[in-house]
């Protein structure tokens, strides 16, 4: 599967429980849209990831869409202690880092 490097860094950081790696996958002004919430900047991303992401698991099932500046992935996201669910993770990146991660239920 051809996952873009910036998105792969995010996936790997989640699965390694690497909070710093996850935060550093984003530009300093990076943004996450988590269903209907928007989290902006590395400090806010760190808090969100520490409270809601680290400890879970993330598996890429398919690359759904490719664009020059990113891609949409079908994933199985499983927060700690759950079986998880399918989701679309849509990453926009440049210079090797994520600008926007749009995380939505599939």
Residue, then its C-alpha position, 0 to 999 in steps of 0.5 A: x500500500x502506498x501511504x504518503x510518508x507524512x501519513x505513515x509517520x502519523x500511523x506509526x506514531x499512533x501504533x508505537x504510542x509515540x506522542x512526540x512522534x505524532x505531534x512532530x508529524x504536523x506543522x507547528x500550525x497543523x490542524x486536525x478535524x476530529x469529526x466535528x471538532x477542530x484542533x489547531x497547533x502542536x500544543x493542542x494536538x499534543x493534548x488531544x493525542x495524549x487524552x484520546x489517541x495514544x494507547x489505541x491502534x490504527x490500521x490502514x486498510x486502503x488508500x481511497x483517494x490520492x491527490x498531489x497534496x495528500x490522500x484519504x485512507x480507510x482505516x480501522x481506528x481502535x481507541x484503547x479498550x475497544x474493538x474500534x470502527x472504520x474511519x476515513x483519515x484524509x491527510x493534506x501535507x507538504x514539506x514532509x509534514x501534515x497540514x490538515x488531518x480530517x478524521x471522519x467516520x466511514 
